Amino acid sequence: MSATVGGHAFDLDTMTVLVSAGFVLMFVALRLVFGGFFAERRLRDRLESLESRTQAGPRTLQMATLKRVEKAGTLPTIDRMLWRWFPNATSLRQKLQASGVNLTLGDFAFTSLALAVGIAFLLVVVFDVAPSVALGGSLMIGIGIPNVWIGWRARRRGIAFNLLFPEAVDLIVRALRAGLPVQEAIGSVARDIKDPVGGVFRRVQHEVQFGVPIDVALWRVAKTVQTDEFNFLIVAMSIQRDTGGNLAETLANLSALLRARQQLRLKIRAFTSEARTTMMIMSGLPFLVGGGLFLLSPGYIGPLLTTETGQMIAAAAACSMGIGIFVMNKIATIKV
């Protein structure tokens, strides 16, 4: 079946994609228009809920405030649905926290859906791609690009954290040797070290002030960092708390170990630079060759983009190339 809209003929699959894209765009517009009203309404509800808890004592109020702020989001209904039905919600939330972006599960799901619909609209309307190929490509792009971006942000934040973390451990050692307690040493790191290390220790300091034991607070914050170096610090402090001993000397040895790991990591990166360069060249070569053929002989490569068979072949080639890039990246990456 086909329909004519504005002098253009569209089949049933194309109309379905266009209608879905229209609904999503309308939802985005409504959210942009009424987002401030709903945010203000949620803020009033939160204040009323907090005021009703004042009879329970200050510590209960502080812990309730911390929990509500941590789990609050701009799309609370979608957040609750994902928390209940999504099978990998906890790991996805930890990845979002490790990346340092201010996104909840609902925001991430909405962004992925909007990106998928926008890509499908462009492929069908602008590039005249077959609806089945456009649907599969839009789903892969809508799910893949946000996950790749979040993983890239988490890796960058982890690298920045590991570069500054030995300085934070040294600052804790100096504070302990000066006679300050561990809580004050953590507070000095939160004040004097820049983010992301300062922000992580600032959260630990806040949770300790709310009455959370320091080891519990460290393990909770470790989920937002996901680096082995921070886990080493927690294990060292936990063992010292249980067995006793000189914590400053233990952390000084840990600082030396962290700097040695960082030097080893940089050496490995230098040794694998050739493999990573080869991977980037091989990944970009098909696009360079395809772009050159398209400029020199559009009629030769045109059927690959204009016919349904060519589009399916291009989609299969893109999937095969993605698997190859993934394998080469795993080969060129050596974890320490």
SEDO-929221 format. One record per residue (C-alpha): residue number from 1; residue in one letter; x, y, z. Coordinates in nm, 2 decimals, decimal comma. Example, Ala and Ser with C-alpha at 12.3 -4.5 7.8 and 13.67 -1.06 7.14 Angstrom:
// residues 2
{pt 1 'A' {1,23 -0,45 0,78}},
{pt 2 'S' {1,37 -0,11 0,71}},
***
This chain:
// residues 336
{pt 1 'M' {0,00 0,00 0,00}},
{pt 2 'S' {0,11 0,36 -0,06}},
{pt 3 'A' {-0,01 0,71 0,01}},
{pt 4 'T' {0,05 1,05 -0,15}},
{pt 5 'V' {0,14 1,34 0,08}},
{pt 6 'G' {0,22 1,68 -0,07}},
{pt 7 'G' {0,28 1,53 -0,41}},
{pt 8 'H' {0,52 1,26 -0,28}},
{pt 9 'A' {0,43 0,89 -0,27}},
{pt 10 'F' {0,52 0,70 0,05}},
{pt 11 'D' {0,47 0,33 0,12}},
{pt 12 'L' {0,33 0,19 0,44}},
{pt 13 'D' {0,66 0,13 0,61}},
{pt 14 'T' {0,78 0,48 0,53}},
{pt 15 'M' {0,47 0,63 0,67}},
{pt 16 'T' {0,51 0,43 0,99}},
{pt 17 'V' {0,86 0,56 1,04}},
{pt 18 'L' {0,75 0,92 0,97}},
{pt 19 'V' {0,46 0,90 1,21}},
{pt 20 'S' {0,68 0,76 1,48}},
{pt 21 'A' {0,93 1,03 1,43}},
{pt 22 'G' {0,66 1,29 1,44}},
{pt 23 'F' {0,53 1,16 1,78}},
{pt 24 'V' {0,88 1,16 1,93}},
{pt 25 'L' {0,95 1,52 1,80}},
{pt 26 'M' {0,62 1,63 1,94}},
{pt 27 'F' {0,71 1,47 2,28}},
{pt 28 'V' {1,04 1,65 2,27}},
{pt 29 'A' {0,87 1,99 2,20}},
{pt 30 'L' {0,62 1,93 2,48}},
{pt 31 'R' {0,90 1,84 2,72}},
{pt 32 'L' {1,09 2,16 2,63}},
{pt 33 'V' {0,78 2,37 2,67}},
{pt 34 'F' {0,65 2,22 3,00}},
{pt 35 'G' {0,98 2,10 3,14}},
{pt 36 'G' {1,01 2,40 3,37}},
{pt 37 'F' {0,66 2,36 3,51}},
{pt 38 'F' {0,71 1,99 3,59}},
{pt 39 'A' {1,05 2,05 3,74}},
{pt 40 'E' {0,89 2,32 3,97}},
{pt 41 'R' {0,61 2,08 4,06}},
{pt 42 'R' {0,86 1,81 4,16}},
{pt 43 'L' {1,06 2,06 4,36}},
{pt 44 'R' {0,75 2,16 4,56}},
{pt 45 'D' {0,66 1,80 4,62}},
{pt 46 'R' {1,01 1,72 4,74}},
{pt 47 'L' {1,01 2,02 4,98}},
{pt 48 'E' {0,68 1,91 5,12}},
{pt 49 'S' {0,81 1,56 5,17}},
{pt 50 'L' {1,12 1,68 5,34}},
{pt 51 'E' {0,92 1,91 5,57}},
{pt 52 'S' {0,70 1,61 5,67}},
{pt 53 'R' {1,02 1,42 5,78}},
{pt 54 'T' {1,15 1,69 6,01}},
{pt 55 'Q' {0,99 1,51 6,31}},
{pt 56 'A' {1,21 1,21 6,25}},
{pt 57 'G' {1,54 1,38 6,35}},
{pt 58 'P' {1,82 1,56 6,16}},
{pt 59 'R' {2,01 1,25 6,06}},
{pt 60 'T' {1,70 1,08 5,91}},
{pt 61 'L' {1,63 1,40 5,72}},
{pt 62 'Q' {1,98 1,42 5,59}},
{pt 63 'M' {2,00 1,06 5,47}},
{pt 64 'A' {1,66 1,09 5,31}},
{pt 65 'T' {1,77 1,41 5,13}},
{pt 66 'L' {2,08 1,24 5,01}},
{pt 67 'K' {1,89 0,94 4,88}},
{pt 68 'R' {1,63 1,14 4,70}},
{pt 69 'V' {1,88 1,37 4,54}},
{pt 70 'E' {2,09 1,07 4,42}},
{pt 71 'K' {1,79 0,90 4,26}},
{pt 72 'A' {1,60 1,20 4,13}},
{pt 73 'G' {1,58 1,25 3,76}},
{pt 74 'T' {1,40 1,46 3,50}},
{pt 75 'L' {1,20 1,16 3,38}},
{pt 76 'P' {1,11 0,98 3,70}},
{pt 77 'T' {0,84 0,76 3,54}},
{pt 78 'I' {1,08 0,62 3,29}},
{pt 79 'D' {1,34 0,58 3,56}},
{pt 80 'R' {1,11 0,37 3,77}},
{pt 81 'M' {1,02 0,15 3,47}},
{pt 82 'L' {1,38 0,10 3,38}},
{pt 83 'W' {1,47 0,02 3,74}},
{pt 84 'R' {1,20 -0,24 3,75}},
{pt 85 'W' {1,21 -0,40 3,41}},
{pt 86 'F' {1,55 -0,33 3,25}},
{pt 87 'P' {1,78 -0,64 3,32}},
{pt 88 'N' {2,10 -0,44 3,33}},
{pt 89 'A' {1,99 -0,12 3,50}},
{pt 90 'T' {2,24 -0,13 3,79}},
{pt 91 'S' {2,55 -0,17 3,57}},
{pt 92 'L' {2,42 0,10 3,32}},
{pt 93 'R' {2,36 0,34 3,61}},
{pt 94 'Q' {2,71 0,27 3,74}},
{pt 95 'K' {2,85 0,34 3,40}},
{pt 96 'L' {2,67 0,67 3,38}},
{pt 97 'Q' {2,80 0,76 3,72}},
{pt 98 'A' {3,16 0,67 3,62}},
{pt 99 'S' {3,14 0,89 3,32}},
{pt 100 'G' {3,06 1,19 3,53}},
{pt 101 'V' {2,76 1,30 3,32}},
{pt 102 'N' {2,45 1,42 3,49}},
{pt 103 'L' {2,21 1,17 3,33}},
{pt 104 'T' {1,97 0,92 3,48}},
{pt 105 'L' {1,85 0,60 3,32}},
{pt 106 'G' {1,54 0,78 3,19}},
{pt 107 'D' {1,74 1,06 3,04}},
{pt 108 'F' {1,98 0,81 2,87}},
{pt 109 'A' {1,69 0,60 2,73}},
{pt 110 'F' {1,51 0,91 2,60}},
{pt 111 'T' {1,83 1,03 2,43}},
{pt 112 'S' {1,89 0,69 2,27}},
{pt 113 'L' {1,53 0,67 2,15}},
{pt 114 'A' {1,53 1,03 2,01}},
{pt 115 'L' {1,86 0,97 1,83}},
{pt 116 'A' {1,73 0,64 1,68}},
{pt 117 'V' {1,42 0,81 1,55}},
{pt 118 'G' {1,61 1,11 1,41}},
{pt 119 'I' {1,85 0,88 1,23}},
{pt 120 'A' {1,56 0,67 1,09}},
{pt 121 'F' {1,39 0,99 0,97}},
{pt 122 'L' {1,70 1,11 0,79}},
{pt 123 'L' {1,77 0,77 0,63}},
{pt 124 'V' {1,42 0,73 0,50}},
{pt 125 'V' {1,33 1,08 0,39}},
{pt 126 'V' {1,66 1,24 0,30}},
{pt 127 'F' {1,87 0,95 0,17}},
{pt 128 'D' {1,58 0,73 0,05}},
{pt 129 'V' {1,70 0,42 0,23}},
{pt 130 'A' {1,49 0,11 0,25}},
{pt 131 'P' {1,27 0,12 0,57}},
{pt 132 'S' {1,40 -0,22 0,69}},
{pt 133 'V' {1,76 -0,11 0,65}},
{pt 134 'A' {1,68 0,23 0,80}},
{pt 135 'L' {1,51 0,06 1,11}},
{pt 136 'G' {1,81 -0,17 1,17}},
{pt 137 'G' {2,07 0,10 1,12}},
{pt 138 'S' {1,88 0,36 1,34}},
{pt 139 'L' {1,85 0,10 1,62}},
{pt 140 'M' {2,22 0,02 1,60}},
{pt 141 'I' {2,32 0,38 1,59}},
{pt 142 'G' {2,07 0,49 1,86}},
{pt 143 'I' {2,19 0,22 2,10}},
{pt 144 'G' {2,56 0,21 2,00}},
{pt 145 'I' {2,66 0,58 1,99}},
{pt 146 'P' {2,53 0,67 2,34}},
{pt 147 'N' {2,70 0,36 2,49}},
{pt 148 'V' {3,02 0,43 2,31}},
{pt 149 'W' {3,01 0,79 2,42}},
{pt 150 'I' {2,94 0,70 2,78}},
{pt 151 'G' {3,22 0,45 2,78}},
{pt 152 'W' {3,46 0,70 2,63}},
{pt 153 'R' {3,37 0,96 2,89}},
{pt 154 'A' {3,42 0,70 3,17}},
{pt 155 'R' {3,76 0,60 3,04}},
{pt 156 'R' {3,87 0,97 3,01}},
{pt 157 'R' {3,75 1,04 3,36}},
{pt 158 'G' {3,93 0,72 3,49}},
{pt 159 'I' {4,25 0,83 3,32}},
{pt 160 'A' {4,23 1,18 3,47}},
{pt 161 'F' {4,15 1,03 3,81}},
{pt 162 'N' {4,45 0,80 3,81}},
{pt 163 'L' {4,68 1,08 3,71}},
{pt 164 'L' {4,58 1,29 4,01}},
{pt 165 'F' {4,51 1,01 4,26}},
{pt 166 'P' {4,88 0,96 4,38}},
{pt 167 'E' {4,89 1,33 4,47}},
{pt 168 'A' {4,57 1,28 4,68}},
{pt 169 'V' {4,72 0,98 4,86}},
{pt 170 'D' {5,03 1,19 4,93}},
{pt 171 'L' {4,82 1,47 5,07}},
{pt 172 'I' {4,64 1,22 5,30}},
{pt 173 'V' {4,98 1,08 5,41}},
{pt 174 'R' {5,10 1,44 5,50}},
{pt 175 'A' {4,78 1,51 5,69}},
{pt 176 'L' {4,81 1,19 5,89}},
{pt 177 'R' {5,17 1,25 5,98}},
{pt 178 'A' {5,07 1,61 6,09}},
{pt 179 'G' {4,83 1,45 6,34}},
{pt 180 'L' {4,50 1,50 6,17}},
{pt 181 'P' {4,23 1,23 6,17}},
{pt 182 'V' {4,13 1,04 5,86}},
{pt 183 'Q' {3,81 1,24 5,81}},
{pt 184 'E' {4,01 1,57 5,81}},
{pt 185 'A' {4,26 1,42 5,57}},
{pt 186 'I' {3,98 1,33 5,33}},
{pt 187 'G' {3,84 1,68 5,37}},
{pt 188 'S' {4,18 1,83 5,28}},
{pt 189 'V' {4,18 1,63 4,96}},
{pt 190 'A' {3,83 1,74 4,87}},
{pt 191 'R' {3,94 2,10 4,91}},
{pt 192 'D' {4,28 2,11 4,76}},
{pt 193 'I' {4,27 1,85 4,47}},
{pt 194 'K' {4,08 1,94 4,16}},
{pt 195 'D' {3,81 1,72 4,00}},
{pt 196 'P' {3,75 1,44 3,94}},
{pt 197 'V' {3,95 1,34 4,25}},
{pt 198 'G' {3,83 1,63 4,45}},
{pt 199 'G' {3,47 1,57 4,37}},
{pt 200 'V' {3,50 1,20 4,46}},
{pt 201 'F' {3,65 1,27 4,80}},
{pt 202 'R' {3,40 1,55 4,85}},
{pt 203 'R' {3,12 1,30 4,82}},
{pt 204 'V' {3,29 1,07 5,07}},
{pt 205 'Q' {3,32 1,37 5,31}},
{pt 206 'H' {2,95 1,45 5,28}},
{pt 207 'E' {2,84 1,09 5,34}},
{pt 208 'V' {3,07 1,07 5,64}},
{pt 209 'Q' {2,92 1,39 5,78}},
{pt 210 'F' {2,58 1,23 5,74}},
{pt 211 'G' {2,68 0,95 5,97}},
{pt 212 'V' {2,79 0,68 5,72}},
{pt 213 'P' {3,10 0,48 5,83}},
{pt 214 'I' {3,41 0,58 5,63}},
{pt 215 'D' {3,47 0,24 5,48}},
{pt 216 'V' {3,10 0,21 5,37}},
{pt 217 'A' {3,12 0,56 5,22}},
{pt 218 'L' {3,44 0,48 5,03}},
{pt 219 'W' {3,29 0,16 4,89}},
{pt 220 'R' {2,97 0,34 4,78}},
{pt 221 'V' {3,17 0,61 4,61}},
{pt 222 'A' {3,40 0,35 4,45}},
{pt 223 'K' {3,10 0,25 4,23}},
{pt 224 'T' {3,11 0,60 4,06}},
{pt 225 'V' {3,49 0,57 3,99}},
{pt 226 'Q' {3,55 0,20 3,90}},
{pt 227 'T' {3,93 0,22 3,91}},
{pt 228 'D' {4,16 -0,04 4,07}},
{pt 229 'E' {4,37 0,24 4,23}},
{pt 230 'F' {4,08 0,37 4,44}},
{pt 231 'N' {3,99 0,01 4,54}},
{pt 232 'F' {4,35 -0,03 4,66}},
{pt 233 'L' {4,31 0,27 4,89}},
{pt 234 'I' {3,99 0,13 5,04}},
{pt 235 'V' {4,14 -0,21 5,10}},
{pt 236 'A' {4,45 -0,06 5,26}},
{pt 237 'M' {4,24 0,16 5,49}},
{pt 238 'S' {4,00 -0,13 5,58}},
{pt 239 'I' {4,29 -0,37 5,67}},
{pt 240 'Q' {4,46 -0,10 5,88}},
{pt 241 'R' {4,13 -0,03 6,06}},
{pt 242 'D' {4,09 -0,40 6,14}},
{pt 243 'T' {4,45 -0,49 6,23}},
{pt 244 'G' {4,60 -0,16 6,33}},
{pt 245 'G' {4,94 -0,02 6,23}},
{pt 246 'N' {5,08 0,29 6,08}},
{pt 247 'L' {4,83 0,40 5,82}},
{pt 248 'A' {5,05 0,69 5,69}},
{pt 249 'E' {5,33 0,44 5,61}},
{pt 250 'T' {5,09 0,20 5,44}},
{pt 251 'L' {4,95 0,48 5,22}},
{pt 252 'A' {5,30 0,61 5,14}},
{pt 253 'N' {5,38 0,26 5,00}},
{pt 254 'L' {5,05 0,26 4,81}},
{pt 255 'S' {5,14 0,60 4,66}},
{pt 256 'A' {5,47 0,46 4,53}},
{pt 257 'L' {5,29 0,16 4,39}},
{pt 258 'L' {5,04 0,38 4,21}},
{pt 259 'R' {5,31 0,59 4,05}},
{pt 260 'A' {5,49 0,27 3,94}},
{pt 261 'R' {5,17 0,14 3,78}},
{pt 262 'Q' {5,12 0,47 3,60}},
{pt 263 'Q' {5,47 0,46 3,46}},
{pt 264 'L' {5,42 0,10 3,35}},
{pt 265 'R' {5,09 0,20 3,18}},
{pt 266 'L' {5,26 0,48 2,99}},
{pt 267 'K' {5,53 0,24 2,87}},
{pt 268 'I' {5,28 -0,01 2,75}},
{pt 269 'R' {5,09 0,27 2,57}},
{pt 270 'A' {5,41 0,37 2,39}},
{pt 271 'F' {5,49 0,00 2,30}},
{pt 272 'T' {5,14 -0,05 2,15}},
{pt 273 'S' {5,13 0,28 1,96}},
{pt 274 'E' {5,21 0,11 1,63}},
{pt 275 'A' {4,93 -0,13 1,67}},
{pt 276 'R' {4,68 0,14 1,76}},
{pt 277 'T' {4,80 0,35 1,46}},
{pt 278 'T' {4,75 0,05 1,23}},
{pt 279 'M' {4,40 0,00 1,37}},
{pt 280 'M' {4,31 0,37 1,30}},
{pt 281 'I' {4,45 0,35 0,95}},
{pt 282 'M' {4,26 0,03 0,86}},
{pt 283 'S' {3,94 0,17 1,02}},
{pt 284 'G' {3,96 0,49 0,81}},
{pt 285 'L' {4,08 0,34 0,48}},
{pt 286 'P' {3,74 0,21 0,36}},
{pt 287 'F' {3,58 0,55 0,42}},
{pt 288 'L' {3,86 0,72 0,23}},
{pt 289 'V' {3,84 0,48 -0,06}},
{pt 290 'G' {3,46 0,50 -0,07}},
{pt 291 'G' {3,46 0,88 -0,06}},
{pt 292 'G' {3,73 0,90 -0,34}},
{pt 293 'L' {3,52 0,66 -0,56}},
{pt 294 'F' {3,21 0,86 -0,49}},
{pt 295 'L' {3,38 1,18 -0,60}},
{pt 296 'L' {3,56 1,03 -0,91}},
{pt 297 'S' {3,29 0,80 -1,03}},
{pt 298 'P' {2,95 0,85 -0,87}},
{pt 299 'G' {2,78 0,62 -1,11}},
{pt 300 'Y' {3,01 0,33 -1,02}},
{pt 301 'I' {2,94 0,34 -0,65}},
{pt 302 'G' {2,59 0,48 -0,67}},
{pt 303 'P' {2,41 0,15 -0,67}},
{pt 304 'L' {2,57 0,07 -0,33}},
{pt 305 'L' {2,37 0,36 -0,18}},
{pt 306 'T' {2,06 0,38 -0,39}},
{pt 307 'T' {1,95 0,02 -0,44}},
{pt 308 'E' {1,81 -0,20 -0,16}},
{pt 309 'T' {2,05 -0,48 -0,23}},
{pt 310 'G' {2,34 -0,23 -0,22}},
{pt 311 'Q' {2,22 -0,08 0,11}},
{pt 312 'M' {2,19 -0,43 0,27}},
{pt 313 'I' {2,55 -0,51 0,15}},
{pt 314 'A' {2,67 -0,17 0,29}},
{pt 315 'A' {2,50 -0,25 0,62}},
{pt 316 'A' {2,66 -0,59 0,64}},
{pt 317 'A' {3,00 -0,44 0,56}},
{pt 318 'A' {2,95 -0,18 0,83}},
{pt 319 'C' {2,87 -0,46 1,09}},
{pt 320 'S' {3,17 -0,66 0,98}},
{pt 321 'M' {3,39 -0,36 1,00}},
{pt 322 'G' {3,26 -0,28 1,35}},
{pt 323 'I' {3,35 -0,63 1,47}},
{pt 324 'G' {3,69 -0,60 1,32}},
{pt 325 'I' {3,76 -0,26 1,49}},
{pt 326 'F' {3,64 -0,41 1,82}},
{pt 327 'V' {3,88 -0,71 1,78}},
{pt 328 'M' {4,17 -0,49 1,68}},
{pt 329 'N' {4,11 -0,26 1,97}},
{pt 330 'K' {4,10 -0,55 2,21}},
{pt 331 'I' {4,43 -0,68 2,07}},
{pt 332 'A' {4,60 -0,33 2,10}},
{pt 333 'T' {4,47 -0,27 2,45}},
{pt 334 'I' {4,67 -0,42 2,74}},
{pt 335 'K' {4,53 -0,36 3,09}},
{pt 336 'V' {4,76 -0,31 3,39}},
***
